[in-house]
Amino acid sequence: MQTEIMKVKGMTCMGCVNSVKNVLERIPGVSSSEVSLEQGQVTIQYDGGMTGMDQFREAIEDAGFEVVNQA
C-alpha cells in the first residue's frame, strides 16, 4: 500500500468532504481516504499498481474541487 496527501481547494462543508471521499473510494485500487475540511487535504491509501495521482486529481476535479498540490 502507498499513501498520498493532496491539498484540495474549494471544500466548504461536510457535503464537500463526503463528495471527495466518495469519488476517491470508487477508484479501483483505493483502499481508504481521509478528508480533512479544516486542513483542506485528503490522505489516500492505495495500491500503486492499480492507480495513482493522475486518477485522484481527475476524480477530485471532476467533482468540482481543485487540487492545489501535494501536501
Gaussian input, Z-matrix of N, CA and C with variables (Angstrom, degrees):
# hf/3-21g

backbone

0 1
 N
 C     1     B1
 C     2     B2     1     A1
 N     3     B3     2     A2     1     D1
 C     4     B4     3     A3     2     D2
 C     5     B5     4     A4     3     D3
 N     6     B6     5     A5     4     D4
 C     7     B7     6     A6     5     D5
 C     8     B8     7     A7     6     D6
 N     9     B9     8     A8     7     D7
 C    10    B10     9     A9     8     D8
 C    11    B11    10    A10     9     D9
 N    12    B12    11    A11    10    D10
 C    13    B13    12    A12    11    D11
 C    14    B14    13    A13    12    D12
 N    15    B15    14    A14    13    D13
 C    16    B16    15    A15    14    D14
 C    17    B17    16    A16    15    D15
 N    18    B18    17    A17    16    D16
 C    19    B19    18    A18    17    D17
 C    20    B20    19    A19    18    D18
 N    21    B21    20    A20    19    D19
 C    22    B22    21    A21    20    D20
 C    23    B23    22    A22    21    D21
 N    24    B24    23    A23    22    D22
 C    25    B25    24    A24    23    D23
 C    26    B26    25    A25    24    D24
 N    27    B27    26    A26    25    D25
 C    28    B28    27    A27    26    D26
 C    29    B29    28    A28    27    D27
 N    30    B30    29    A29    28    D28
 C    31    B31    30    A30    29    D29
 C    32    B32    31    A31    30    D30
 N    33    B33    32    A32    31    D31
 C    34    B34    33    A33    32    D32
 C    35    B35    34    A34    33    D33
 N    36    B36    35    A35    34    D34
 C    37    B37    36    A36    35    D35
 C    38    B38    37    A37    36    D36
 N    39    B39    38    A38    37    D37
 C    40    B40    39    A39    38    D38
 C    41    B41    40    A40    39    D39
 N    42    B42    41    A41    40    D40
 C    43    B43    42    A42    41    D41
 C    44    B44    43    A43    42    D42
 N    45    B45    44    A44    43    D43
 C    46    B46    45    A45    44    D44
 C    47    B47    46    A46    45    D45
 N    48    B48    47    A47    46    D46
 C    49    B49    48    A48    47    D47
 C    50    B50    49    A49    48    D48
 N    51    B51    50    A50    49    D49
 C    52    B52    51    A51    50    D50
 C    53    B53    52    A52    51    D51
 N    54    B54    53    A53    52    D52
 C    55    B55    54    A54    53    D53
 C    56    B56    55    A55    54    D54
 N    57    B57    56    A56    55    D55
 C    58    B58    57    A57    56    D56
 C    59    B59    58    A58    57    D57
 N    60    B60    59    A59    58    D58
 C    61    B61    60    A60    59    D59
 C    62    B62    61    A61    60    D60
 N    63    B63    62    A62    61    D61
 C    64    B64    63    A63    62    D62
 C    65    B65    64    A64    63    D63
 N    66    B66    65    A65    64    D64
 C    67    B67    66    A66    65    D65
 C    68    B68    67    A67    66    D66
 N    69    B69    68    A68    67    D67
 C    70    B70    69    A69    68    D68
 C    71    B71    70    A70    69    D69
 N    72    B72    71    A71    70    D70
 C    73    B73    72    A72    71    D71
 C    74    B74    73    A73    72    D72
 N    75    B75    74    A74    73    D73
 C    76    B76    75    A75    74    D74
 C    77    B77    76    A76    75    D75
 N    78    B78    77    A77    76    D76
 C    79    B79    78    A78    77    D77
 C    80    B80    79    A79    78    D78
 N    81    B81    80    A80    79    D79
 C    82    B82    81    A81    80    D80
 C    83    B83    82    A82    81    D81
 N    84    B84    83    A83    82    D82
 C    85    B85    84    A84    83    D83
 C    86    B86    85    A85    84    D84
 N    87    B87    86    A86    85    D85
 C    88    B88    87    A87    86    D86
 C    89    B89    88    A88    87    D87
 N    90    B90    89    A89    88    D88
 C    91    B91    90    A90    89    D89
 C    92    B92    91    A91    90    D90
 N    93    B93    92    A92    91    D91
 C    94    B94    93    A93    92    D92
 C    95    B95    94    A94    93    D93
 N    96    B96    95    A95    94    D94
 C    97    B97    96    A96    95    D95
 C    98    B98    97    A97    96    D96
 N    99    B99    98    A98    97    D97
 C   100   B100    99    A99    98    D98
 C   101   B101   100   A100    99    D99
 N   102   B102   101   A101   100   D100
 C   103   B103   102   A102   101   D101
 C   104   B104   103   A103   102   D102
 N   105   B105   104   A104   103   D103
 C   106   B106   105   A105   104   D104
 C   107   B107   106   A106   105   D105
 N   108   B108   107   A107   106   D106
 C   109   B109   108   A108   107   D107
 C   110   B110   109   A109   108   D108
 N   111   B111   110   A110   109   D109
 C   112   B112   111   A111   110   D110
 C   113   B113   112   A112   111   D111
 N   114   B114   113   A113   112   D112
 C   115   B115   114   A114   113   D113
 C   116   B116   115   A115   114   D114
 N   117   B117   116   A116   115   D115
 C   118   B118   117   A117   116   D116
 C   119   B119   118   A118   117   D117
 N   120   B120   119   A119   118   D118
 C   121   B121   120   A120   119   D119
 C   122   B122   121   A121   120   D120
 N   123   B123   122   A122   121   D121
 C   124   B124   123   A123   122   D122
 C   125   B125   124   A124   123   D123
 N   126   B126   125   A125   124   D124
 C   127   B127   126   A126   125   D125
 C   128   B128   127   A127   126   D126
 N   129   B129   128   A128   127   D127
 C   130   B130   129   A129   128   D128
 C   131   B131   130   A130   129   D129
 N   132   B132   131   A131   130   D130
 C   133   B133   132   A132   131   D131
 C   134   B134   133   A133   132   D132
 N   135   B135   134   A134   133   D133
 C   136   B136   135   A135   134   D134
 C   137   B137   136   A136   135   D135
 N   138   B138   137   A137   136   D136
 C   139   B139   138   A138   137   D137
 C   140   B140   139   A139   138   D138
 N   141   B141   140   A140   139   D139
 C   142   B142   141   A141   140   D140
 C   143   B143   142   A142   141   D141
 N   144   B144   143   A143   142   D142
 C   145   B145   144   A144   143   D143
 C   146   B146   145   A145   144   D144
 N   147   B147   146   A146   145   D145
 C   148   B148   147   A147   146   D146
 C   149   B149   148   A148   147   D147
 N   150   B150   149   A149   148   D148
 C   151   B151   150   A150   149   D149
 C   152   B152   151   A151   150   D150
 N   153   B153   152   A152   151   D151
 C   154   B154   153   A153   152   D152
 C   155   B155   154   A154   153   D153
 N   156   B156   155   A155   154   D154
 C   157   B157   156   A156   155   D155
 C   158   B158   157   A157   156   D156
 N   159   B159   158   A158   157   D157
 C   160   B160   159   A159   158   D158
 C   161   B161   160   A160   159   D159
 N   162   B162   161   A161   160   D160
 C   163   B163   162   A162   161   D161
 C   164   B164   163   A163   162   D162
 N   165   B165   164   A164   163   D163
 C   166   B166   165   A165   164   D164
 C   167   B167   166   A166   165   D165
 N   168   B168   167   A167   166   D166
 C   169   B169   168   A168   167   D167
 C   170   B170   169   A169   168   D168
 N   171   B171   170   A170   169   D169
 C   172   B172   171   A171   170   D170
 C   173   B173   172   A172   171   D171
 N   174   B174   173   A173   172   D172
 C   175   B175   174   A174   173   D173
 C   176   B176   175   A175   174   D174
 N   177   B177   176   A176   175   D175
 C   178   B178   177   A177   176   D176
 C   179   B179   178   A178   177   D177
 N   180   B180   179   A179   178   D178
 C   181   B181   180   A180   179   D179
 C   182   B182   181   A181   180   D180
 N   183   B183   182   A182   181   D181
 C   184   B184   183   A183   182   D182
 C   185   B185   184   A184   183   D183
 N   186   B186   185   A185   184   D184
 C   187   B187   186   A186   185   D185
 C   188   B188   187   A187   186   D186
 N   189   B189   188   A188   187   D187
 C   190   B190   189   A189   188   D188
 C   191   B191   190   A190   189   D189
 N   192   B192   191   A191   190   D190
 C   193   B193   192   A192   191   D191
 C   194   B194   193   A193   192   D192
 N   195   B195   194   A194   193   D193
 C   196   B196   195   A195   194   D194
 C   197   B197   196   A196   195   D195
 N   198   B198   197   A197   196   D196
 C   199   B199   198   A198   197   D197
 C   200   B200   199   A199   198   D198
 N   201   B201   200   A200   199   D199
 C   202   B202   201   A201   200   D200
 C   203   B203   202   A202   201   D201
 N   204   B204   203   A203   202   D202
 C   205   B205   204   A204   203   D203
 C   206   B206   205   A205   204   D204
 N   207   B207   206   A206   205   D205
 C   208   B208   207   A207   206   D206
 C   209   B209   208   A208   207   D207
 N   210   B210   209   A209   208   D208
 C   211   B211   210   A210   209   D209
 C   212   B212   211   A211   210   D210

   B1=1.4491
   B2=1.5265
   B3=1.3056
   B4=1.4579
   B5=1.5183
   B6=1.3250
   B7=1.4646
   B8=1.5135
   B9=1.3156
   B10=1.4657
   B11=1.5196
   B12=1.3235
   B13=1.4580
   B14=1.5183
   B15=1.3423
   B16=1.4567
   B17=1.5223
   B18=1.3341
   B19=1.4569
   B20=1.5240
   B21=1.3278
   B22=1.4613
   B23=1.5259
   B24=1.3122
   B25=1.4588
   B26=1.5325
   B27=1.3271
   B28=1.4575
   B29=1.5155
   B30=1.3162
   B31=1.4683
   B32=1.5312
   B33=1.3390
   B34=1.4632
   B35=1.5256
   B36=1.3363
   B37=1.4629
   B38=1.5258
   B39=1.3157
   B40=1.4627
   B41=1.5288
   B42=1.3167
   B43=1.4630
   B44=1.5210
   B45=1.3381
   B46=1.4678
   B47=1.5271
   B48=1.3223
   B49=1.4623
   B50=1.5265
   B51=1.3343
   B52=1.4663
   B53=1.5222
   B54=1.3255
   B55=1.4709
   B56=1.5226
   B57=1.3293
   B58=1.4669
   B59=1.5303
   B60=1.3190
   B61=1.4634
   B62=1.5348
   B63=1.3209
   B64=1.4674
   B65=1.5257
   B66=1.3326
   B67=1.4682
   B68=1.5209
   B69=1.3262
   B70=1.4661
   B71=1.5256
   B72=1.3154
   B73=1.4588
   B74=1.5215
   B75=1.3317
   B76=1.4767
   B77=1.5245
   B78=1.3193
   B79=1.4600
   B80=1.5287
   B81=1.3406
   B82=1.4663
   B83=1.5284
   B84=1.3201
   B85=1.4503
   B86=1.5142
   B87=1.3466
   B88=1.4616
   B89=1.5206
   B90=1.3283
   B91=1.4656
   B92=1.5195
   B93=1.3414
   B94=1.4621
   B95=1.5196
   B96=1.3422
   B97=1.4588
   B98=1.5205
   B99=1.3178
   B100=1.4618
   B101=1.5200
   B102=1.3320
   B103=1.4558
   B104=1.5261
   B105=1.3249
   B106=1.4596
   B107=1.5207
   B108=1.3283
   B109=1.4611
   B110=1.5264
   B111=1.3370
   B112=1.4510
   B113=1.5283
   B114=1.3211
   B115=1.4675
   B116=1.5200
   B117=1.3311
   B118=1.4563
   B119=1.5143
   B120=1.3321
   B121=1.4593
   B122=1.5117
   B123=1.3223
   B124=1.4595
   B125=1.5298
   B126=1.3240
   B127=1.4616
   B128=1.5168
   B129=1.3198
   B130=1.4638
   B131=1.5237
   B132=1.3231
   B133=1.4676
   B134=1.5294
   B135=1.3280
   B136=1.4648
   B137=1.5291
   B138=1.3219
   B139=1.4627
   B140=1.5311
   B141=1.3245
   B142=1.4640
   B143=1.5118
   B144=1.3184
   B145=1.4541
   B146=1.5197
   B147=1.3297
   B148=1.4558
   B149=1.5250
   B150=1.3207
   B151=1.4663
   B152=1.5102
   B153=1.3284
   B154=1.4607
   B155=1.5100
   B156=1.3301
   B157=1.4590
   B158=1.5233
   B159=1.3210
   B160=1.4640
   B161=1.5187
   B162=1.3365
   B163=1.4604
   B164=1.5237
   B165=1.3316
   B166=1.4667
   B167=1.5219
   B168=1.3328
   B169=1.4677
   B170=1.5332
   B171=1.3155
   B172=1.4643
   B173=1.5293
   B174=1.3266
   B175=1.4642
   B176=1.5259
   B177=1.3241
   B178=1.4667
   B179=1.5162
   B180=1.3329
   B181=1.4621
   B182=1.5208
   B183=1.3274
   B184=1.4640
   B185=1.5256
   B186=1.3425
   B187=1.4657
   B188=1.5310
   B189=1.3391
   B190=1.4612
   B191=1.5185
   B192=1.3183
   B193=1.4652
   B194=1.5228
   B195=1.3186
   B196=1.4560
   B197=1.5247
   B198=1.3351
   B199=1.4596
   B200=1.5201
   B201=1.3207
   B202=1.4687
   B203=1.5201
   B204=1.3254
   B205=1.4586
   B206=1.5228
   B207=1.3066
   B208=1.4603
   B209=1.5172
   B210=1.3116
   B211=1.4754
   B212=1.5116
   A1=110.52
   A2=114.84
   A3=121.83
   A4=108.82
   A5=115.86
   A6=121.58
   A7=109.30
   A8=116.21
   A9=122.34
   A10=108.07
   A11=116.33
   A12=122.32
   A13=106.70
   A14=115.60
   A15=120.91
   A16=109.28
   A17=116.85
   A18=122.22
   A19=108.21
   A20=115.77
   A21=121.05
   A22=108.70
   A23=116.02
   A24=122.47
   A25=108.95
   A26=115.98
   A27=120.32
   A28=114.23
   A29=118.25
   A30=120.10
   A31=108.25
   A32=116.42
   A33=120.18
   A34=113.57
   A35=117.96
   A36=119.95
   A37=110.14
   A38=116.07
   A39=120.05
   A40=111.62
   A41=117.82
   A42=120.27
   A43=111.05
   A44=115.97
   A45=121.22
   A46=109.85
   A47=115.73
   A48=121.16
   A49=109.73
   A50=116.38
   A51=120.60
   A52=111.73
   A53=117.69
   A54=121.00
   A55=111.02
   A56=116.52
   A57=120.79
   A58=109.96
   A59=116.74
   A60=121.22
   A61=110.51
   A62=116.64
   A63=120.62
   A64=112.79
   A65=118.21
   A66=118.81
   A67=111.13
   A68=116.94
   A69=119.38
   A70=111.43
   A71=116.93
   A72=119.50
   A73=113.31
   A74=117.40
   A75=121.35
   A76=112.07
   A77=117.64
   A78=121.59
   A79=108.71
   A80=117.64
   A81=119.67
   A82=110.63
   A83=115.79
   A84=121.09
   A85=113.83
   A86=117.40
   A87=120.64
   A88=108.15
   A89=116.47
   A90=119.76
   A91=111.54
   A92=117.84
   A93=120.26
   A94=110.33
   A95=113.81
   A96=119.98
   A97=108.24
   A98=114.56
   A99=121.85
   A100=106.62
   A101=116.56
   A102=121.25
   A103=108.79
   A104=116.59
   A105=122.14
   A106=109.75
   A107=115.71
   A108=120.84
   A109=110.23
   A110=116.97
   A111=122.26
   A112=111.96
   A113=116.74
   A114=120.76
   A115=112.57
   A116=117.37
   A117=120.47
   A118=112.47
   A119=115.32
   A120=118.11
   A121=111.20
   A122=113.80
   A123=121.80
   A124=108.31
   A125=115.13
   A126=122.60
   A127=107.39
   A128=116.79
   A129=122.14
   A130=109.74
   A131=116.48
   A132=123.30
   A133=106.28
   A134=116.90
   A135=118.60
   A136=111.87
   A137=114.01
   A138=122.93
   A139=107.03
   A140=116.06
   A141=121.21
   A142=114.61
   A143=117.74
   A144=120.93
   A145=112.75
   A146=116.42
   A147=120.96
   A148=113.96
   A149=118.00
   A150=121.27
   A151=110.23
   A152=116.42
   A153=119.80
   A154=112.74
   A155=115.27
   A156=123.03
   A157=114.36
   A158=118.40
   A159=119.78
   A160=111.59
   A161=116.86
   A162=120.90
   A163=111.02
   A164=117.53
   A165=120.77
   A166=110.24
   A167=115.97
   A168=120.80
   A169=110.50
   A170=116.78
   A171=120.70
   A172=111.18
   A173=117.97
   A174=121.73
   A175=111.11
   A176=116.93
   A177=120.94
   A178=110.67
   A179=117.47
   A180=120.86
   A181=111.66
   A182=117.78
   A183=120.68
   A184=111.64
   A185=116.99
   A186=121.96
   A187=111.59
   A188=116.73
   A189=120.27
   A190=115.62
   A191=117.13
   A192=121.22
   A193=109.13
   A194=115.41
   A195=120.16
   A196=110.38
   A197=115.60
   A198=120.21
   A199=106.53
   A200=115.96
   A201=120.75
   A202=109.36
   A203=116.37
   A204=122.11
   A205=107.91
   A206=115.56
   A207=118.78
   A208=107.62
   A209=115.74
   A210=120.13
   A211=111.07
   D1=144.47
   D2=176.44
   D3=-118.08
   D4=161.27
   D5=178.96
   D6=-130.15
   D7=134.99
   D8=173.85
   D9=-127.52
   D10=143.60
   D11=173.30
   D12=-118.55
   D13=126.37
   D14=-177.86
   D15=-125.60
   D16=140.22
   D17=173.50
   D18=-84.97
   D19=133.11
   D20=-178.12
   D21=-125.31
   D22=129.19
   D23=-178.72
   D24=-105.62
   D25=141.86
   D26=174.70
   D27=108.57
   D28=-4.63
   D29=177.47
   D30=-80.58
   D31=126.81
   D32=-176.92
   D33=-124.36
   D34=-8.84
   D35=-175.82
   D36=-155.62
   D37=176.02
   D38=179.68
   D39=-67.97
   D40=-25.04
   D41=174.30
   D42=-63.21
   D43=-39.06
   D44=176.99
   D45=-64.31
   D46=-44.17
   D47=179.17
   D48=-58.00
   D49=-47.42
   D50=-179.80
   D51=-64.06
   D52=-37.83
   D53=178.31
   D54=-61.62
   D55=-47.56
   D56=-179.49
   D57=-63.15
   D58=-45.83
   D59=-179.76
   D60=-60.03
   D61=-44.94
   D62=-178.56
   D63=-64.13
   D64=-44.11
   D65=-178.59
   D66=-67.51
   D67=-35.31
   D68=179.84
   D69=-70.46
   D70=-42.02
   D71=-175.61
   D72=-74.99
   D73=-8.37
   D74=172.76
   D75=-82.24
   D76=-14.32
   D77=-178.24
   D78=-75.92
   D79=124.37
   D80=177.35
   D81=-57.36
   D82=131.43
   D83=179.92
   D84=103.26
   D85=-17.00
   D86=177.15
   D87=-84.11
   D88=122.18
   D89=-179.94
   D90=-92.94
   D91=-31.30
   D92=176.69
   D93=-163.96
   D94=161.09
   D95=173.57
   D96=-144.20
   D97=141.31
   D98=175.99
   D99=-119.50
   D100=122.01
   D101=-176.93
   D102=-112.84
   D103=127.50
   D104=178.98
   D105=-111.69
   D106=113.00
   D107=176.81
   D108=-65.74
   D109=-43.54
   D110=-177.38
   D111=-61.90
   D112=-42.12
   D113=-178.37
   D114=-89.97
   D115=-11.89
   D116=-178.73
   D117=62.47
   D118=42.72
   D119=-179.19
   D120=-145.48
   D121=163.32
   D122=177.45
   D123=-130.45
   D124=138.69
   D125=175.20
   D126=-111.77
   D127=123.25
   D128=-173.73
   D129=-117.45
   D130=128.47
   D131=172.49
   D132=-102.17
   D133=128.59
   D134=-174.37
   D135=-156.46
   D136=165.31
   D137=174.59
   D138=-91.30
   D139=110.52
   D140=-177.36
   D141=-63.70
   D142=-16.55
   D143=176.99
   D144=-79.86
   D145=-13.20
   D146=-176.85
   D147=-110.41
   D148=-27.45
   D149=-174.84
   D150=-157.06
   D151=177.19
   D152=-178.88
   D153=-172.01
   D154=-166.87
   D155=-172.85
   D156=-55.91
   D157=-39.81
   D158=-178.68
   D159=-60.79
   D160=-43.32
   D161=179.28
   D162=-66.93
   D163=-38.96
   D164=179.49
   D165=-64.30
   D166=-47.35
   D167=-179.61
   D168=-60.02
   D169=-45.63
   D170=-178.68
   D171=-62.72
   D172=-44.06
   D173=-179.17
   D174=-63.83
   D175=-43.73
   D176=-179.65
   D177=-65.93
   D178=-43.24
   D179=-179.63
   D180=-69.59
   D181=-35.99
   D182=175.85
   D183=-64.59
   D184=-26.29
   D185=178.29
   D186=-81.34
   D187=-4.42
   D188=174.78
   D189=101.52
   D190=14.69
   D191=-179.17
   D192=-117.32
   D193=167.98
   D194=-177.70
   D195=-116.68
   D196=128.69
   D197=173.44
   D198=-85.01
   D199=116.69
   D200=-175.33
   D201=-79.80
   D202=-49.64
   D203=178.88
   D204=-177.48
   D205=177.49
   D206=172.50
   D207=-76.47
   D208=141.83
   D209=-179.51
   D210=-70.36

